[in-house]
C-alpha cells in the first residue's frame, strides 16, 4: 500500500513538473527500484554495525582468546 501511494505521489509530482505521461516510471519498475534501494540501505546499515562492533571488540581485546569471544 505504501509503494502504491508513493507511486501515485511520484506521478502527481512528475506531471506537475511537466514530465510526459509516456515517460512516467511504470508501477512495477517503481516498486522494484524502491525495494532495491531499501535492501541496499539496510544491507549497508548492517555492514556498518557489524564493522563497528568488530572494531570495538578488536580494540578492547588484547589476546586471540578474547577476540574469539567477541565473534
PQR file with spaces between the fields and no chain letter, atoms N, CA, C, O and H, PARSE charges and radii, in Angstrom:
ATOM       1  N    UNK     1       0.826   -1.186    0.000 -0.4000 1.5000
ATOM       2  CA   UNK     1       0.000    0.000    0.000 -0.0000 2.0000
ATOM       3  C    UNK     1       0.874    1.255    0.000  0.5500 1.7000
ATOM       4  O    UNK     1       0.560    2.229   -0.684 -0.5500 1.4000
ATOM       5  N    UNK     2       1.957    1.234    0.757 -0.4000 1.5000
ATOM       6  CA   UNK     2       2.845    2.389    0.825 -0.0000 2.0000
ATOM       7  C    UNK     2       3.502    2.648   -0.524  0.5500 1.7000
ATOM       8  O    UNK     2       3.617    3.797   -0.953 -0.5500 1.4000
ATOM       9  H    UNK     2       2.211    0.442    1.313  0.4000 1.0000
ATOM      10  N    UNK     3       3.929    1.588   -1.189 -0.4000 1.5000
ATOM      11  CA   UNK     3       4.554    1.733   -2.511 -0.0000 2.0000
ATOM      12  C    UNK     3       3.545    2.348   -3.488  0.5500 1.7000
ATOM      13  O    UNK     3       3.889    3.238   -4.266 -0.5500 1.4000
ATOM      14  H    UNK     3       3.835    0.655   -0.841  0.4000 1.0000
ATOM      15  N    UNK     4       2.307    1.868   -3.439 -0.4000 1.5000
ATOM      16  CA   UNK     4       1.273    2.398   -4.339 -0.0000 2.0000
ATOM      17  C    UNK     4       1.048    3.889   -4.095  0.5500 1.7000
ATOM      18  O    UNK     4       0.948    4.664   -5.047 -0.5500 1.4000
ATOM      19  H    UNK     4       2.028    1.146   -2.806  0.4000 1.0000
ATOM      20  N    UNK     5       0.969    4.293   -2.838 -0.4000 1.5000
ATOM      21  CA   UNK     5       0.775    5.712   -2.519 -0.0000 2.0000
ATOM      22  C    UNK     5       1.974    6.549   -2.965  0.5500 1.7000
ATOM      23  O    UNK     5       1.809    7.660   -3.470 -0.5500 1.4000
ATOM      24  H    UNK     5       1.050    3.664   -2.064  0.4000 1.0000
ATOM      25  N    UNK     6       3.180    6.012   -2.776 -0.4000 1.5000
ATOM      26  CA   UNK     6       4.385    6.731   -3.198 -0.0000 2.0000
ATOM      27  C    UNK     6       4.418    6.878   -4.719  0.5500 1.7000
ATOM      28  O    UNK     6       4.820    7.921   -5.234 -0.5500 1.4000
ATOM      29  H    UNK     6       3.315    5.110   -2.366  0.4000 1.0000
ATOM      30  N    UNK     7       3.995    5.834   -5.439 -0.4000 1.5000
ATOM      31  CA   UNK     7       3.970    5.890   -6.893 -0.0000 2.0000
ATOM      32  C    UNK     7       2.951    6.922   -7.378  0.5500 1.7000
ATOM      33  O    UNK     7       3.222    7.671   -8.317 -0.5500 1.4000
ATOM      34  H    UNK     7       3.668    4.987   -5.021  0.4000 1.0000
ATOM      35  N    UNK     8       1.790    6.959   -6.742 -0.4000 1.5000
ATOM      36  CA   UNK     8       0.786    7.957   -7.116 -0.0000 2.0000
ATOM      37  C    UNK     8       1.310    9.372   -6.872  0.5500 1.7000
ATOM      38  O    UNK     8       1.087   10.271   -7.682 -0.5500 1.4000
ATOM      39  H    UNK     8       1.570    6.351   -5.980  0.4000 1.0000
ATOM      40  N    UNK     9       1.997    9.561   -5.763 -0.4000 1.5000
ATOM      41  CA   UNK     9       2.591   10.869   -5.450 -0.0000 2.0000
ATOM      42  C    UNK     9       3.669   11.216   -6.482  0.5500 1.7000
ATOM      43  O    UNK     9       3.765   12.360   -6.927 -0.5500 1.4000
ATOM      44  H    UNK     9       2.178    8.830   -5.105  0.4000 1.0000
ATOM      45  N    UNK    10       4.475   10.224   -6.858 -0.4000 1.5000
ATOM      46  CA   UNK    10       5.503   10.423   -7.891 -0.0000 2.0000
ATOM      47  C    UNK    10       4.851   10.897   -9.193  0.5500 1.7000
ATOM      48  O    UNK    10       5.336   11.835   -9.825 -0.5500 1.4000
ATOM      49  H    UNK    10       4.397    9.295   -6.497  0.4000 1.0000
ATOM      50  N    UNK    11       3.752   10.247   -9.592 -0.4000 1.5000
ATOM      51  CA   UNK    11       3.060   10.621  -10.832 -0.0000 2.0000
ATOM      52  C    UNK    11       2.520   12.049  -10.747  0.5500 1.7000
ATOM      53  O    UNK    11       2.594   12.799  -11.720 -0.5500 1.4000
ATOM      54  H    UNK    11       3.358    9.485   -9.078  0.4000 1.0000
ATOM      55  N    UNK    12       1.980   12.422   -9.592 -0.4000 1.5000
ATOM      56  CA   UNK    12       1.470   13.793   -9.421 -0.0000 2.0000
ATOM      57  C    UNK    12       2.593   14.811   -9.572  0.5500 1.7000
ATOM      58  O    UNK    12       2.454   15.813  -10.273 -0.5500 1.4000
ATOM      59  H    UNK    12       1.921   11.812   -8.802  0.4000 1.0000
ATOM      60  N    UNK    13       3.707   14.537   -8.902 -0.4000 1.5000
ATOM      61  CA   UNK    13       4.844   15.462   -8.939 -0.0000 2.0000
ATOM      62  C    UNK    13       5.458   15.521  -10.339  0.5500 1.7000
ATOM      63  O    UNK    13       5.826   16.596  -10.814 -0.5500 1.4000
ATOM      64  H    UNK    13       3.820   13.723   -8.332  0.4000 1.0000
ATOM      65  N    UNK    14       5.565   14.378  -10.989 -0.4000 1.5000
ATOM      66  CA   UNK    14       6.125   14.350  -12.339 -0.0000 2.0000
ATOM      67  C    UNK    14       5.247   15.140  -13.299  0.5500 1.7000
ATOM      68  O    UNK    14       5.757   15.887  -14.134 -0.5500 1.4000
ATOM      69  H    UNK    14       5.267   13.505  -10.603  0.4000 1.0000
ATOM      70  N    UNK    15       3.932   14.980  -13.188 -0.4000 1.5000
ATOM      71  CA   UNK    15       3.005   15.718  -14.040 -0.0000 2.0000
ATOM      72  C    UNK    15       3.094   17.223  -13.760  0.5500 1.7000
ATOM      73  O    UNK    15       3.039   18.041  -14.679 -0.5500 1.4000
ATOM      74  H    UNK    15       3.517   14.373  -12.510  0.4000 1.0000
ATOM      75  N    UNK    16       3.230   17.570  -12.481 -0.4000 1.5000
ATOM      76  CA   UNK    16       3.329   18.982  -12.102 -0.0000 2.0000
ATOM      77  C    UNK    16       4.574   19.632  -12.717  0.5500 1.7000
ATOM      78  O    UNK    16       4.561   20.813  -13.064 -0.5500 1.4000
ATOM      79  H    UNK    16       3.275   16.906  -11.735  0.4000 1.0000
ATOM      80  N    UNK    17       5.654   18.841  -12.848 -0.4000 1.5000
ATOM      81  CA   UNK    17       6.911   19.365  -13.377 -0.0000 2.0000
ATOM      82  C    UNK    17       7.027   19.195  -14.887  0.5500 1.7000
ATOM      83  O    UNK    17       8.084   19.441  -15.468 -0.5500 1.4000
ATOM      84  H    UNK    17       5.665   17.882  -12.567  0.4000 1.0000
ATOM      85  N    UNK    18       5.925   18.770  -15.522 -0.4000 1.5000
ATOM      86  CA   UNK    18       5.889   18.730  -16.979 -0.0000 2.0000
ATOM      87  C    UNK    18       6.402   17.455  -17.623  0.5500 1.7000
ATOM      88  O    UNK    18       6.631   17.437  -18.833 -0.5500 1.4000
ATOM      89  H    UNK    18       5.066   18.570  -15.050  0.4000 1.0000
ATOM      90  N    UNK    19       6.590   16.395  -16.864 -0.4000 1.5000
ATOM      91  CA   UNK    19       7.032   15.129  -17.438 -0.0000 2.0000
ATOM      92  C    UNK    19       5.891   14.534  -18.252  0.5500 1.7000
ATOM      93  O    UNK    19       4.752   14.470  -17.790 -0.5500 1.4000
ATOM      94  H    UNK    19       6.405   16.409  -15.881  0.4000 1.0000
ATOM      95  N    UNK    20       6.209   14.101  -19.463 -0.4000 1.5000
ATOM      96  CA   UNK    20       5.189   13.489  -20.324 -0.0000 2.0000
ATOM      97  C    UNK    20       4.751   12.159  -19.721  0.5500 1.7000
ATOM      98  O    UNK    20       5.564   11.432  -19.149 -0.5500 1.4000
ATOM      99  H    UNK    20       7.134   14.154  -19.838  0.4000 1.0000
ATOM     100  N    UNK    21       3.457   11.842  -19.850 -0.4000 1.5000
ATOM     101  CA   UNK    21       2.941   10.598  -19.276 -0.0000 2.0000
ATOM     102  C    UNK    21       3.674    9.374  -19.799  0.5500 1.7000
ATOM     103  O    UNK    21       3.834    8.390  -19.077 -0.5500 1.4000
ATOM     104  H    UNK    21       2.797   12.432  -20.314  0.4000 1.0000
ATOM     105  N    UNK    22       4.121    9.429  -21.047 -0.4000 1.5000
ATOM     106  CA   UNK    22       4.831    8.274  -21.610 -0.0000 2.0000
ATOM     107  C    UNK    22       6.193    8.058  -20.938  0.5500 1.7000
ATOM     108  O    UNK    22       6.772    6.977  -21.043 -0.5500 1.4000
ATOM     109  H    UNK    22       3.991   10.228  -21.633  0.4000 1.0000
ATOM     110  N    UNK    23       6.701    9.083  -20.252 -0.4000 1.5000
ATOM     111  CA   UNK    23       7.995    8.991  -19.579 -0.0000 2.0000
ATOM     112  C    UNK    23       7.886    8.621  -18.102  0.5500 1.7000
ATOM     113  O    UNK    23       8.904    8.473  -17.426 -0.5500 1.4000
ATOM     114  H    UNK    23       6.231    9.962  -20.167  0.4000 1.0000
ATOM     115  N    UNK    24       6.666    8.471  -17.598 -0.4000 1.5000
ATOM     116  CA   UNK    24       6.488    8.067  -16.203 -0.0000 2.0000
ATOM     117  C    UNK    24       7.048    6.657  -16.001  0.5500 1.7000
ATOM     118  O    UNK    24       6.965    5.811  -16.892 -0.5500 1.4000
ATOM     119  H    UNK    24       5.839    8.591  -18.147  0.4000 1.0000
ATOM     120  N    UNK    25       7.608    6.424  -14.843 -0.4000 1.5000
ATOM     121  CA   UNK    25       8.060    5.083  -14.482 -0.0000 2.0000
ATOM     122  C    UNK    25       6.824    4.224  -14.221  0.5500 1.7000
ATOM     123  O    UNK    25       5.907    4.641  -13.513 -0.5500 1.4000
ATOM     124  H    UNK    25       7.676    7.112  -14.120  0.4000 1.0000
ATOM     125  N    UNK    26       6.808    3.037  -14.789 -0.4000 1.5000
ATOM     126  CA   UNK    26       5.689    2.121  -14.576 -0.0000 2.0000
ATOM     127  C    UNK    26       5.671    1.657  -13.124  0.5500 1.7000
ATOM     128  O    UNK    26       6.705    1.637  -12.456 -0.5500 1.4000
ATOM     129  H    UNK    26       7.553    2.698  -15.364  0.4000 1.0000
ATOM     130  N    UNK    27       4.495    1.287  -12.648 -0.4000 1.5000
ATOM     131  CA   UNK    27       4.321    0.904  -11.246 -0.0000 2.0000
ATOM     132  C    UNK    27       5.258   -0.235  -10.839  0.5500 1.7000
ATOM     133  O    UNK    27       5.899   -0.159   -9.791 -0.5500 1.4000
ATOM     134  H    UNK    27       3.656    1.303  -13.191  0.4000 1.0000
ATOM     135  N    UNK    28       5.345   -1.287  -11.654 -0.4000 1.5000
ATOM     136  CA   UNK    28       6.191   -2.429  -11.304 -0.0000 2.0000
ATOM     137  C    UNK    28       7.661   -2.010  -11.203  0.5500 1.7000
ATOM     138  O    UNK    28       8.356   -2.402  -10.266 -0.5500 1.4000
ATOM     139  H    UNK    28       4.824   -1.349  -12.505  0.4000 1.0000
ATOM     140  N    UNK    29       8.128   -1.220  -12.158 -0.4000 1.5000
ATOM     141  CA   UNK    29       9.512   -0.736  -12.129 -0.0000 2.0000
ATOM     142  C    UNK    29       9.764    0.151  -10.910  0.5500 1.7000
ATOM     143  O    UNK    29      10.829    0.087  -10.296 -0.5500 1.4000
ATOM     144  H    UNK    29       7.563   -0.901  -12.919  0.4000 1.0000
ATOM     145  N    UNK    30       8.784    0.973  -10.568 -0.4000 1.5000
ATOM     146  CA   UNK    30       8.896    1.828   -9.389 -0.0000 2.0000
ATOM     147  C    UNK    30       9.021    0.974   -8.123  0.5500 1.7000
ATOM     148  O    UNK    30       9.859    1.245   -7.264 -0.5500 1.4000
ATOM     149  H    UNK    30       7.918    1.025  -11.067  0.4000 1.0000
ATOM     150  N    UNK    31       8.187   -0.050   -8.020 -0.4000 1.5000
ATOM     151  CA   UNK    31       8.231   -0.939   -6.859 -0.0000 2.0000
ATOM     152  C    UNK    31       9.545   -1.681   -6.742  0.5500 1.7000
ATOM     153  O    UNK    31      10.101   -1.792   -5.650 -0.5500 1.4000
ATOM     154  H    UNK    31       7.506   -0.270   -8.718  0.4000 1.0000
ATOM     155  N    UNK    32      10.052   -2.195   -7.866 -0.4000 1.5000
ATOM     156  CA   UNK    32      11.330   -2.915   -7.860 -0.0000 2.0000
ATOM     157  C    UNK    32      12.460   -1.967   -7.470  0.5500 1.7000
ATOM     158  O    UNK    32      13.308   -2.312   -6.648 -0.5500 1.4000
ATOM     159  H    UNK    32       9.600   -2.105   -8.753  0.4000 1.0000
ATOM     160  N    UNK    33      12.469   -0.787   -8.055 -0.4000 1.5000
ATOM     161  CA   UNK    33      13.510    0.194   -7.751 -0.0000 2.0000
ATOM     162  C    UNK    33      13.493    0.602   -6.277  0.5500 1.7000
ATOM     163  O    UNK    33      14.543    0.710   -5.642 -0.5500 1.4000
ATOM     164  H    UNK    33      11.779   -0.507   -8.723  0.4000 1.0000
ATOM     165  N    UNK    34      12.312    0.822   -5.749 -0.4000 1.5000
ATOM     166  CA   UNK    34      12.159    1.185   -4.340 -0.0000 2.0000
ATOM     167  C    UNK    34      12.646    0.054   -3.438  0.5500 1.7000
ATOM     168  O    UNK    34      13.340    0.296   -2.450 -0.5500 1.4000
ATOM     169  H    UNK    34      11.460    0.734   -6.265  0.4000 1.0000
ATOM     170  N    UNK    35      12.283   -1.163   -3.776 -0.4000 1.5000
ATOM     171  CA   UNK    35      12.700   -2.328   -2.980 -0.0000 2.0000
ATOM     172  C    UNK    35      14.209   -2.503   -3.000  0.5500 1.7000
ATOM     173  O    UNK    35      14.819   -2.786   -1.969 -0.5500 1.4000
ATOM     174  H    UNK    35      11.719   -1.359   -4.578  0.4000 1.0000
ATOM     175  N    UNK    36      14.813   -2.335   -4.172 -0.4000 1.5000
ATOM     176  CA   UNK    36      16.266   -2.461   -4.275 -0.0000 2.0000
ATOM     177  C    UNK    36      16.978   -1.395   -3.450  0.5500 1.7000
ATOM     178  O    UNK    36      17.982   -1.677   -2.795 -0.5500 1.4000
ATOM     179  H    UNK    36      14.317   -2.105   -5.009  0.4000 1.0000
ATOM     180  N    UNK    37      16.460   -0.177   -3.483 -0.4000 1.5000
ATOM     181  CA   UNK    37      17.065    0.902   -2.692 -0.0000 2.0000
ATOM     182  C    UNK    37      16.960    0.609   -1.201  0.5500 1.7000
ATOM     183  O    UNK    37      17.903    0.855   -0.449 -0.5500 1.4000
ATOM     184  H    UNK    37      15.645    0.052   -4.014  0.4000 1.0000
ATOM     185  N    UNK    38      15.818    0.085   -0.772 -0.4000 1.5000
ATOM     186  CA   UNK    38      15.625   -0.249    0.640 -0.0000 2.0000
ATOM     187  C    UNK    38      16.583   -1.361    1.065  0.5500 1.7000
ATOM     188  O    UNK    38      17.224   -1.264    2.111 -0.5500 1.4000
ATOM     189  H    UNK    38      15.051   -0.115   -1.382  0.4000 1.0000
ATOM     190  N    UNK    39      16.679   -2.409    0.258 -0.4000 1.5000
ATOM     191  CA   UNK    39      17.570   -3.528    0.580 -0.0000 2.0000
ATOM     192  C    UNK    39      19.018   -3.056    0.655  0.5500 1.7000
ATOM     193  O    UNK    39      19.756   -3.453    1.557 -0.5500 1.4000
ATOM     194  H    UNK    39      16.158   -2.488   -0.592  0.4000 1.0000
ATOM     195  N    UNK    40      19.424   -2.217   -0.284 -0.4000 1.5000
ATOM     196  CA   UNK    40      20.796   -1.699   -0.281 -0.0000 2.0000
ATOM     197  C    UNK    40      21.064   -0.872    0.977  0.5500 1.7000
ATOM     198  O    UNK    40      22.134   -0.982    1.576 -0.5500 1.4000
ATOM     199  H    UNK    40      18.825   -1.895   -1.017  0.4000 1.0000
ATOM     200  N    UNK    41      20.101   -0.049    1.375 -0.4000 1.5000
ATOM     201  CA   UNK    41      20.274    0.791    2.565 -0.0000 2.0000
ATOM     202  C    UNK    41      20.357   -0.059    3.826  0.5500 1.7000
ATOM     203  O    UNK    41      21.182    0.206    4.700 -0.5500 1.4000
ATOM     204  H    UNK    41      19.233    0.041    0.889  0.4000 1.0000
ATOM     205  N    UNK    42      19.511   -1.075    3.925 -0.4000 1.5000
ATOM     206  CA   UNK    42      19.523   -1.948    5.099 -0.0000 2.0000
ATOM     207  C    UNK    42      20.814   -2.753    5.140  0.5500 1.7000
ATOM     208  O    UNK    42      21.408   -2.920    6.205 -0.5500 1.4000
ATOM     209  H    UNK    42      18.841   -1.291    3.215  0.4000 1.0000
ATOM     210  N    UNK    43      21.250   -3.251    3.996 -0.4000 1.5000
ATOM     211  CA   UNK    43      22.495   -4.030    3.934 -0.0000 2.0000
ATOM     212  C    UNK    43      23.686   -3.178    4.341  0.5500 1.7000
ATOM     213  O    UNK    43      24.565   -3.641    5.068 -0.5500 1.4000
ATOM     214  H    UNK    43      20.768   -3.115    3.130  0.4000 1.0000
ATOM     215  N    UNK    44      23.719   -1.934    3.874 -0.4000 1.5000
ATOM     216  CA   UNK    44      24.806   -1.030    4.229 -0.0000 2.0000
ATOM     217  C    UNK    44      24.790   -0.728    5.719  0.5500 1.7000
ATOM     218  O    UNK    44      25.844   -0.676    6.352 -0.5500 1.4000
ATOM     219  H    UNK    44      23.005   -1.559    3.283  0.4000 1.0000
ATOM     220  N    UNK    45      23.612   -0.531    6.280 -0.4000 1.5000
ATOM     221  CA   UNK    45      23.486   -0.247    7.707 -0.0000 2.0000
ATOM     222  C    UNK    45      23.966   -1.439    8.534  0.5500 1.7000
ATOM     223  O    UNK    45      24.670   -1.264    9.529 -0.5500 1.4000
ATOM     224  H    UNK    45      22.756   -0.574    5.765  0.4000 1.0000
ATOM     225  N    UNK    46      23.590   -2.642    8.125 -0.4000 1.5000
ATOM     226  CA   UNK    46      24.022   -3.843    8.846 -0.0000 2.0000
ATOM     227  C    UNK    46      25.529   -4.023    8.756  0.5500 1.7000
ATOM     228  O    UNK    46      26.164   -4.429    9.729 -0.5500 1.4000
ATOM     229  H    UNK    46      23.018   -2.785    7.317  0.4000 1.0000
ATOM     230  N    UNK    47      26.108   -3.725    7.595 -0.4000 1.5000
ATOM     231  CA   UNK    47      27.556   -3.826    7.412 -0.0000 2.0000
ATOM     232  C    UNK    47      28.266   -2.834    8.324  0.5500 1.7000
ATOM     233  O    UNK    47      29.267   -3.171    8.956 -0.5500 1.4000
ATOM     234  H    UNK    47      25.592   -3.395    6.804  0.4000 1.0000
ATOM     235  N    UNK    48      27.749   -1.616    8.391 -0.4000 1.5000
ATOM     236  CA   UNK    48      28.347   -0.598    9.254 -0.0000 2.0000
ATOM     237  C    UNK    48      28.289   -1.028   10.722  0.5500 1.7000
ATOM     238  O    UNK    48      29.260   -0.855   11.458 -0.5500 1.4000
ATOM     239  H    UNK    48      26.935   -1.342    7.877  0.4000 1.0000
ATOM     240  N    UNK    49      27.156   -1.585   11.144 -0.4000 1.5000
ATOM     241  CA   UNK    49      27.020   -2.036   12.524 -0.0000 2.0000
ATOM     242  C    UNK    49      27.968   -3.183   12.824  0.5500 1.7000
ATOM     243  O    UNK    49      28.580   -3.216   13.891 -0.5500 1.4000
ATOM     244  H    UNK    49      26.367   -1.726   10.546  0.4000 1.0000
ATOM     245  N    UNK    50      28.099   -4.126   11.896 -0.4000 1.5000
ATOM     246  CA   UNK    50      28.987   -5.273   12.070 -0.0000 2.0000
ATOM     247  C    UNK    50      30.429   -4.809   12.140  0.5500 1.7000
ATOM     248  O    UNK    50      31.187   -5.261   12.998 -0.5500 1.4000
ATOM     249  H    UNK    50      27.601   -4.099   11.029  0.4000 1.0000
ATOM     250  N    UNK    51      30.818   -3.904   11.238 -0.4000 1.5000
ATOM     251  CA   UNK    51      32.182   -3.380   11.233 -0.0000 2.0000
ATOM     252  C    UNK    51      32.485   -2.635   12.522  0.5500 1.7000
ATOM     253  O    UNK    51      33.576   -2.780   13.073 -0.5500 1.4000
ATOM     254  H    UNK    51      30.202   -3.537   10.541  0.4000 1.0000
ATOM     255  N    UNK    52      31.547   -1.846   13.009 -0.4000 1.5000
ATOM     256  CA   UNK    52      31.753   -1.084   14.235 -0.0000 2.0000
ATOM     257  C    UNK    52      31.896   -2.013   15.438  0.5500 1.7000
ATOM     258  O    UNK    52      32.756   -1.796   16.292 -0.5500 1.4000
ATOM     259  H    UNK    52      30.661   -1.728   12.561  0.4000 1.0000
ATOM     260  N    UNK    53      31.064   -3.038   15.507 -0.4000 1.5000
ATOM     261  CA   UNK    53      31.126   -3.984   16.622 -0.0000 2.0000
ATOM     262  C    UNK    53      32.434   -4.757   16.586  0.5500 1.7000
ATOM     263  O    UNK    53      33.048   -4.988   17.628 -0.5500 1.4000
ATOM     264  H    UNK    53      30.366   -3.214   14.814  0.4000 1.0000
ATOM     265  N    UNK    54      32.862   -5.157   15.402 -0.4000 1.5000
ATOM     266  CA   UNK    54      34.111   -5.904   15.274 -0.0000 2.0000
ATOM     267  C    UNK    54      35.296   -5.023   15.645  0.5500 1.7000
ATOM     268  O    UNK    54      36.221   -5.484   16.315 -0.5500 1.4000
ATOM     269  H    UNK    54      32.362   -4.970   14.556  0.4000 1.0000
ATOM     270  N    UNK    55      35.283   -3.770   15.222 -0.4000 1.5000
ATOM     271  CA   UNK    55      36.378   -2.855   15.542 -0.0000 2.0000
ATOM     272  C    UNK    55      36.431   -2.599   17.041  0.5500 1.7000
ATOM     273  O    UNK    55      37.516   -2.588   17.623 -0.5500 1.4000
ATOM     274  H    UNK    55      34.532   -3.396   14.677  0.4000 1.0000
ATOM     275  N    UNK    56      35.289   -2.395   17.673 -0.4000 1.5000
ATOM     276  CA   UNK    56      35.255   -2.159   19.115 -0.0000 2.0000
ATOM     277  C    UNK    56      35.749   -3.383   19.864  0.5500 1.7000
ATOM     278  O    UNK    56      36.467   -3.263   20.857 -0.5500 1.4000
ATOM     279  H    UNK    56      34.408   -2.404   17.201  0.4000 1.0000
ATOM     280  N    UNK    57      35.370   -4.547   19.395 -0.4000 1.5000
ATOM     281  CA   UNK    57      35.787   -5.786   20.034 -0.0000 2.0000
ATOM     282  C    UNK    57      37.295   -5.971   19.892  0.5500 1.7000
ATOM     283  O    UNK    57      37.975   -6.336   20.852 -0.5500 1.4000
ATOM     284  H    UNK    57      34.787   -4.645   18.589  0.4000 1.0000
ATOM     285  N    UNK    58      37.812   -5.717   18.697 -0.4000 1.5000
ATOM     286  CA   UNK    58      39.235   -5.889   18.446 -0.0000 2.0000
ATOM     287  C    UNK    58      40.045   -4.926   19.297  0.5500 1.7000
ATOM     288  O    UNK    58      41.074   -5.300   19.861 -0.5500 1.4000
ATOM     289  H    UNK    58      37.260   -5.421   17.917  0.4000 1.0000
ATOM     290  N    UNK    59      39.585   -3.700   19.389 -0.4000 1.5000
ATOM     291  CA   UNK    59      40.332   -2.689   20.153 -0.0000 2.0000
ATOM     292  C    UNK    59      40.313   -2.972   21.655  0.5500 1.7000
ATOM     293  O    UNK    59      41.247   -2.604   22.367 -0.5500 1.4000
ATOM     294  H    UNK    59      38.750   -3.396   18.932  0.4000 1.0000
ATOM     295  N    UNK    60      39.267   -3.617   22.134 -0.4000 1.5000
ATOM     296  CA   UNK    60      39.170   -3.828   23.567 -0.0000 2.0000
ATOM     297  C    UNK    60      39.791   -5.148   24.008  0.5500 1.7000
ATOM     298  O    UNK    60      39.895   -5.416   25.205 -0.5500 1.4000
ATOM     299  H    UNK    60      38.508   -3.916   21.556  0.4000 1.0000
ATOM     300  N    UNK    61      40.208   -5.980   23.043 -0.4000 1.5000
ATOM     301  CA   UNK    61      40.784   -7.282   23.387 -0.0000 2.0000
ATOM     302  C    UNK    61      42.271   -7.296   23.079  0.5500 1.7000
ATOM     303  O    UNK    61      42.727   -6.728   22.087 -0.5500 1.4000
ATOM     304  H    UNK    61      40.124   -5.763   22.071  0.4000 1.0000
ATOM     305  N    UNK    62      43.012   -7.957   23.951 -0.4000 1.5000
ATOM     306  CA   UNK    62      44.458   -7.998   23.731 -0.0000 2.0000
ATOM     307  C    UNK    62      44.953   -9.383   23.318  0.5500 1.7000
ATOM     308  O    UNK    62      46.077   -9.508   22.831 -0.5500 1.4000
ATOM     309  H    UNK    62      42.642   -8.418   24.757  0.4000 1.0000
ATOM     310  N    UNK    63      44.153  -10.407   23.497 -0.4000 1.5000
ATOM     311  CA   UNK    63      44.587  -11.750   23.117 -0.0000 2.0000
ATOM     312  C    UNK    63      43.622  -12.367   22.120  0.5500 1.7000
ATOM     313  O    UNK    63      42.477  -11.929   22.009 -0.5500 1.4000
ATOM     314  H    UNK    63      43.240  -10.305   23.892  0.4000 1.0000
ATOM     315  N    UNK    64      44.075  -13.378   21.397 -0.4000 1.5000
ATOM     316  CA   UNK    64      43.229  -14.033   20.402 -0.0000 2.0000
ATOM     317  C    UNK    64      42.049  -14.742   21.071  0.5500 1.7000
ATOM     318  O    UNK    64      40.977  -14.845   20.475 -0.5500 1.4000
ATOM     319  H    UNK    64      45.006  -13.733   21.487  0.4000 1.0000
ATOM     320  N    UNK    65      42.231  -15.228   22.296 -0.4000 1.5000
ATOM     321  CA   UNK    65      41.136  -15.891   23.005 -0.0000 2.0000
ATOM     322  C    UNK    65      40.012  -14.904   23.285  0.5500 1.7000
ATOM     323  O    UNK    65      38.835  -15.237   23.143 -0.5500 1.4000
ATOM     324  H    UNK    65      43.101  -15.144   22.781  0.4000 1.0000
ATOM     325  N    UNK    66      40.373  -13.704   23.679 -0.4000 1.5000
ATOM     326  CA   UNK    66      39.365  -12.671   23.919 -0.0000 2.0000
ATOM     327  C    UNK    66      38.691  -12.265   22.619  0.5500 1.7000
ATOM     328  O    UNK    66      37.493  -11.982   22.616 -0.5500 1.4000
ATOM     329  H    UNK    66      41.329  -13.433   23.794  0.4000 1.0000
ATOM     330  N    UNK    67      39.438  -12.229   21.496 -0.4000 1.5000
ATOM     331  CA   UNK    67      38.866  -11.883   20.205 -0.0000 2.0000
ATOM     332  C    UNK    67      37.812  -12.918   19.795  0.5500 1.7000
ATOM     333  O    UNK    67      36.766  -12.560   19.254 -0.5500 1.4000
ATOM     334  H    UNK    67      40.411  -12.458   21.498  0.4000 1.0000
ATOM     335  N    UNK    68      38.086  -14.184   20.051 -0.4000 1.5000
ATOM     336  CA   UNK    68      37.137  -15.225   19.695 -0.0000 2.0000
ATOM     337  C    UNK    68      35.843  -15.058   20.474  0.5500 1.7000
ATOM     338  O    UNK    68      34.774  -15.394   19.966 -0.5500 1.4000
ATOM     339  H    UNK    68      38.936  -14.475   20.490  0.4000 1.0000
ATOM     340  N    UNK    69      35.915  -14.559   21.665 -0.4000 1.5000
ATOM     341  CA   UNK    69      34.729  -14.329   22.462 -0.0000 2.0000
ATOM     342  C    UNK    69      33.855  -13.214   21.893  0.5500 1.7000
ATOM     343  O    UNK    69      32.657  -13.164   22.171 -0.5500 1.4000
ATOM     344  H    UNK    69      36.784  -14.286   22.078  0.4000 1.0000
ATOM     345  N    UNK    70      34.441  -12.328   21.108 -0.4000 1.5000
ATOM     346  CA   UNK    70      33.696  -11.216   20.529 -0.0000 2.0000
ATOM     347  C    UNK    70      32.870  -11.641   19.319  0.5500 1.7000
ATOM     348  O    UNK    70      31.866  -11.007   18.995 -0.5500 1.4000
ATOM     349  H    UNK    70      35.414  -12.369   20.882  0.4000 1.0000
ATOM     350  N    UNK    71      33.281  -12.685   18.669 -0.4000 1.5000
ATOM     351  CA   UNK    71      32.611  -13.101   17.420 -0.0000 2.0000
ATOM     352  C    UNK    71      31.311  -13.785   17.683  0.5500 1.7000
ATOM     353  O    UNK    71      30.628  -14.194   16.745 -0.5500 1.4000
ATOM     354  H    UNK    71      34.097  -13.200   18.932  0.4000 1.0000
